[in-house]
């Protein structure tokens, strides 16, 4: 949740802005975003791309940025051509945390009455898979934002951490909960209580990220994975995502019962029938998301 910009090296180079395809600039320009850049990539524009773009603040997550992110997520969720989403930042920082200047004068009453940070959770309610492509700092809220995604890819120089303890507070957007589930109690406790960071390689070893790539190829690798996901049935993909996510909320017995019900539900779809028929006929399936 916390952006420790005062403790981080000064940014000597602005965050690299990803090139956008000319045919899709209308989406971003029509939305008039200030803090993010959006695009569509992949075959047929099947991958929605969102880049956090607040370089002077190391992509600190101010309220305006979160609102724009939610708007973009909603647009891609409703876009029938998009089957998966990639969320990234810049080479220097994915997001160095929440905007401390924006929250430093909040009182308990302010936070409690307004449900402070509750709108950050919209990312977890998106049915389409979201891949975080993390280069540089993913600290505090930036780490929490990455953990809300379904898959995390990291650049070689990425750093993850929950340094809120150094500011006299604790994570407030899922850091103590998702980090513990991802890396286990001991490492999560150490990171939360000391504010220490872990490298991309350590994060992979701990199970926080699935793959590590060179900085310059990270985003394209994430897009490649998203495009592969998007080539499958969107409705079946959403069901699969729901089932995996349930593992974090249920006992093994409850989770297995839900999985069975969701598995049975796929037999009510045309895409399940097409997929199995294509397999038997030894041809590529032609999913219609029905």
C-alpha positions as CSV (number, residue, x, y, z in Angstrom):
1,X,0.0,0.0,0.0
2,X,2.8,2.4,0.7
3,X,5.0,4.2,-1.8
4,X,8.4,4.6,-0.3
5,X,9.6,7.0,-3.0
6,X,11.8,8.8,-0.5
7,X,13.8,5.6,0.1
8,X,14.2,4.7,-3.6
9,X,16.8,5.9,-6.0
10,X,15.9,8.9,-8.1
11,X,14.4,8.1,-11.5
12,X,16.9,9.1,-14.2
13,X,14.9,7.9,-17.1
14,X,11.2,8.1,-17.7
15,X,9.2,5.0,-17.9
16,X,9.2,3.5,-21.3
17,X,5.9,4.0,-23.0
18,X,4.8,1.0,-25.0
19,X,4.0,1.7,-28.7
20,X,0.4,1.5,-29.6
21,X,-1.1,0.1,-32.8
22,X,-2.6,2.9,-34.9
23,X,-5.9,1.1,-35.4
24,X,-6.6,1.0,-31.7
25,X,-5.6,4.5,-30.5
26,X,-9.2,5.6,-30.6
27,X,-9.9,3.5,-27.5
28,X,-7.3,5.3,-25.4
29,X,-7.9,8.7,-26.9
30,X,-11.7,8.4,-26.5
31,X,-11.3,7.6,-22.8
32,X,-8.9,10.5,-22.3
33,X,-6.9,8.8,-19.7
34,X,-4.3,10.8,-17.7
35,X,-2.6,8.1,-15.7
36,X,-2.7,5.0,-17.9
37,X,-2.3,3.9,-21.5
38,X,-4.5,1.3,-23.1
39,X,-4.2,-0.8,-26.3
40,X,-5.2,-4.0,-27.8
41,X,-2.7,-6.6,-29.0
42,X,-2.6,-10.1,-30.3
43,X,-4.4,-11.7,-33.2
44,X,-7.7,-9.8,-33.8
45,X,-7.1,-7.6,-30.8
46,X,-7.6,-10.5,-28.4
47,X,-5.4,-9.1,-25.7
48,X,-6.2,-5.9,-23.7
49,X,-3.1,-4.0,-22.6
50,X,-3.1,-1.5,-19.7
51,X,0.1,0.4,-18.9
52,X,0.3,2.4,-15.7
53,X,1.8,5.7,-16.8
54,X,2.7,8.1,-13.9
55,X,6.5,8.0,-14.4
56,X,7.5,10.9,-12.2
57,X,5.8,9.3,-9.2
58,X,7.1,5.8,-10.0
59,X,3.5,4.9,-10.9
60,X,2.3,5.7,-7.3
61,X,-1.3,4.5,-7.2
62,X,-3.4,7.7,-6.7
63,X,-7.1,7.6,-6.6
64,X,-7.3,8.9,-10.2
65,X,-5.1,6.2,-11.5
66,X,-7.2,3.5,-9.8
67,X,-10.4,5.0,-11.2
68,X,-9.0,5.0,-14.7
69,X,-7.7,1.4,-14.3
70,X,-11.2,0.3,-13.2
71,X,-12.7,2.1,-16.2
72,X,-10.2,0.4,-18.6
73,X,-10.8,-3.0,-17.0
74,X,-14.5,-2.6,-17.4
75,X,-14.2,-1.7,-21.1
76,X,-12.0,-4.7,-21.8
77,X,-14.4,-6.9,-19.8
78,X,-17.2,-5.8,-22.1
79,X,-15.2,-6.1,-25.3
80,X,-16.2,-9.4,-27.0
81,X,-12.9,-9.5,-28.9
82,X,-10.7,-9.4,-25.8
83,X,-10.1,-12.8,-24.1
84,X,-7.3,-11.8,-21.6
85,X,-5.7,-8.6,-20.2
86,X,-2.1,-7.7,-19.5
87,X,-1.4,-5.1,-16.8
88,X,2.1,-3.5,-16.8
89,X,4.0,-0.4,-15.8
90,X,7.4,0.8,-16.9
91,X,11.0,-0.5,-16.8
92,X,11.8,1.3,-13.6
93,X,8.6,0.6,-11.7
94,X,5.4,-1.5,-12.0
95,X,4.0,0.6,-9.1
96,X,6.0,1.8,-6.1
97,X,3.0,1.9,-3.9
98,X,0.0,4.0,-3.0
99,X,0.2,7.8,-3.1
100,X,1.2,8.7,0.4
101,X,0.7,12.4,-0.1
102,X,-2.9,11.6,-0.9
103,X,-3.6,9.6,2.2
104,X,-1.2,11.1,4.9
105,X,-3.9,13.3,6.5
106,X,-6.7,10.7,6.5
107,X,-8.2,9.9,9.9
108,X,-9.7,6.6,11.1
109,X,-13.2,8.1,10.6
110,X,-12.3,9.1,7.0
111,X,-11.1,5.6,6.2
112,X,-13.8,3.7,7.9
113,X,-16.7,5.9,6.7
114,X,-15.6,6.0,3.1
115,X,-14.5,2.4,2.8
116,X,-11.0,3.7,1.8
117,X,-9.3,1.5,-0.9
118,X,-12.4,-0.6,-1.4
119,X,-12.5,0.3,-5.1
120,X,-9.1,-1.3,-5.6
121,X,-10.7,-4.7,-5.5
122,X,-12.5,-4.3,-8.8
123,X,-9.5,-6.0,-10.4
124,X,-10.3,-9.2,-8.5
125,X,-13.9,-9.2,-9.9
126,X,-12.9,-9.2,-13.6
127,X,-13.9,-12.5,-15.1
128,X,-11.3,-12.4,-17.9
129,X,-7.8,-13.5,-16.9
130,X,-5.4,-10.7,-16.0
131,X,-1.6,-11.1,-16.3
132,X,0.7,-8.7,-14.4
133,X,3.9,-8.0,-16.2
134,X,6.1,-6.6,-13.5
135,X,9.4,-4.7,-14.2
136,X,11.2,-2.8,-11.5
137,X,9.5,-1.9,-8.2
138,X,6.3,-3.6,-7.1
139,X,6.1,-2.3,-3.6
140,X,3.2,-1.9,-1.1
141,X,0.1,-1.2,-3.2
142,X,2.0,-2.1,-6.3
143,X,2.7,-5.6,-4.9
144,X,-0.9,-5.9,-3.8
145,X,-2.1,-4.9,-7.3
146,X,0.1,-7.5,-8.9
147,X,-1.2,-10.1,-6.5
148,X,-4.8,-9.3,-7.5
149,X,-3.9,-10.5,-11.0
150,X,-4.3,-14.2,-12.0
151,X,-0.7,-14.6,-13.3
152,X,2.5,-12.7,-12.5
153,X,5.4,-12.5,-14.9
154,X,8.4,-10.7,-13.7
155,X,11.4,-8.9,-15.3
156,X,14.8,-9.9,-14.1
157,X,15.2,-6.7,-12.1
158,X,11.8,-6.7,-10.5
159,X,11.5,-6.2,-6.7
160,X,8.5,-7.1,-4.6
161,X,7.8,-5.9,-1.1
162,X,5.3,-4.7,1.5
163,X,7.2,-1.9,3.3
164,X,4.2,-0.3,5.0
165,X,5.6,-1.1,8.4
166,X,8.3,1.5,7.7
167,X,5.6,4.2,7.5
168,X,3.9,3.2,10.7
169,X,1.0,1.3,9.1
170,X,0.3,-2.1,7.5
171,X,-0.9,-3.3,4.1
172,X,-4.5,-2.4,3.4
173,X,-5.3,-3.8,0.0
174,X,-4.7,-7.5,0.6
175,X,-1.0,-7.6,1.2
176,X,-1.1,-9.6,4.5
177,X,-3.6,-12.0,3.0
178,X,-2.6,-12.7,-0.6
179,X,1.2,-12.6,0.1
180,X,0.8,-15.2,2.9
181,X,-1.2,-17.5,0.6
182,X,1.3,-17.1,-2.1
183,X,4.6,-17.5,-0.3
184,X,3.7,-19.0,3.1
185,X,3.6,-17.6,6.6
186,X,7.3,-17.3,7.4
187,X,8.4,-15.3,4.3
188,X,5.3,-13.2,4.3
189,X,5.7,-12.4,8.0
190,X,9.4,-11.5,7.4
191,X,8.5,-9.2,4.5
192,X,5.6,-7.5,6.3
193,X,7.4,-7.0,9.6
194,X,10.8,-5.8,8.2
195,X,9.7,-4.1,5.0
196,X,12.4,-6.0,3.2
197,X,12.1,-6.7,-0.6
198,X,12.6,-9.9,-2.5
199,X,14.1,-10.2,-6.0
200,X,12.3,-11.6,-9.1
201,X,14.3,-14.8,-8.7
202,X,13.4,-15.1,-5.0
203,X,9.7,-14.4,-5.8
204,X,9.7,-17.2,-8.4
205,X,11.3,-19.6,-6.0
206,X,8.7,-18.7,-3.4
207,X,5.8,-19.1,-5.8
208,X,4.8,-15.5,-6.0
209,X,5.5,-15.3,-9.8
210,X,5.4,-18.0,-12.4
211,X,8.1,-16.9,-14.8
212,X,11.0,-14.5,-15.0
213,X,12.1,-12.8,-18.3
214,X,14.6,-10.2,-19.5
215,X,13.3,-6.7,-19.0
216,X,13.0,-6.0,-22.7
217,X,11.0,-9.1,-23.5
218,X,8.7,-9.2,-20.4
219,X,5.7,-7.5,-21.8
220,X,5.7,-9.4,-25.1
221,X,6.0,-12.7,-23.3
222,X,3.0,-11.7,-21.1
223,X,1.0,-10.7,-24.3
224,X,2.0,-14.1,-25.8
225,X,0.6,-15.9,-22.8
226,X,-2.5,-13.8,-22.9
227,X,-3.0,-14.5,-26.6
228,X,-2.8,-18.2,-25.9
229,X,-5.4,-17.9,-23.2
230,X,-7.6,-15.8,-25.4
231,X,-7.6,-18.5,-28.1
232,X,-9.7,-20.8,-25.8
233,X,-13.4,-20.5,-25.1
234,X,-14.0,-17.3,-23.1
235,X,-16.8,-18.8,-21.1
236,X,-14.9,-21.9,-20.2
237,X,-11.9,-19.8,-19.3
238,X,-14.0,-17.8,-16.9
239,X,-15.3,-21.0,-15.3
240,X,-11.8,-22.3,-14.9
241,X,-10.6,-19.1,-13.3
242,X,-13.6,-19.1,-10.9
243,X,-12.7,-22.7,-9.9
244,X,-9.0,-22.0,-9.2
245,X,-9.8,-18.8,-7.3
246,X,-12.2,-20.8,-5.1
247,X,-9.3,-22.8,-3.8
248,X,-8.2,-19.8,-1.8
249,X,-11.7,-19.4,-0.1
250,X,-12.8,-23.0,0.5
251,X,-11.8,-26.2,2.2
252,X,-10.6,-29.0,0.0
253,X,-13.9,-30.8,0.3
254,X,-15.9,-27.7,-0.5
255,X,-13.6,-26.8,-3.4
256,X,-13.9,-30.2,-5.0
257,X,-17.7,-30.0,-4.8
258,X,-17.7,-26.6,-6.5
259,X,-15.2,-27.9,-9.1
260,X,-17.5,-30.8,-9.9
261,X,-20.5,-28.5,-10.3
262,X,-18.6,-26.1,-12.6
263,X,-17.2,-29.1,-14.6
264,X,-20.8,-30.4,-15.1
265,X,-21.8,-26.9,-16.1
266,X,-19.4,-26.9,-19.1
267,X,-21.6,-29.7,-20.6
268,X,-24.3,-27.1,-21.0
269,X,-22.1,-25.1,-23.4
270,X,-21.6,-25.4,-27.2
271,X,-17.9,-24.9,-26.7
272,X,-17.5,-28.0,-24.6
273,X,-19.2,-30.0,-27.3
274,X,-17.1,-28.4,-30.0
275,X,-13.9,-29.0,-28.1
276,X,-14.5,-32.6,-27.6
277,X,-15.8,-33.2,-31.1
278,X,-12.7,-31.4,-32.6
279,X,-10.5,-33.6,-30.5
280,X,-12.2,-36.8,-31.7
281,X,-12.1,-35.6,-35.3
282,X,-8.4,-34.6,-34.9
283,X,-8.9,-30.9,-35.9
284,X,-8.6,-27.5,-34.3
285,X,-11.6,-26.5,-32.2
286,X,-13.6,-23.5,-33.4
287,X,-14.9,-21.9,-30.2
288,X,-17.7,-19.4,-30.4
289,X,-17.9,-18.5,-26.7
290,X,-21.3,-20.1,-26.2
